[in-house]
């Protein structure tokens, strides 16, 4: 009987602790748009980091890759995790253009995320 209560107590403690850990994880998100022809040897990134959209080159981050895959591997090596990938096709009468977007995230602090929110809100 004691073993059952001890097991139940430890189980409840573990579940409670796991829930507390999950509640404290906060993520910072970016949207990256690789630009270039899909199988060409040049790809540049536009990154929306919450403040504004900018070309990575405009922020003294001259980042040109040989492929979309190389760009994605670079971002994941910087701690970003790919959450979603989607494309938007625009065009008419057989002429169309598809843009690719990657939504990435990485763990952050609540303070950093709140700072991004505060700085990105438009003031009246």
Helices and strands as residue ranges (DSSP letters): H 2-24, E 26-35, E 43-48, E 53-55, G 56-59, E 64-65, H 68-77, E 81-92, E 95-108, H 110-120
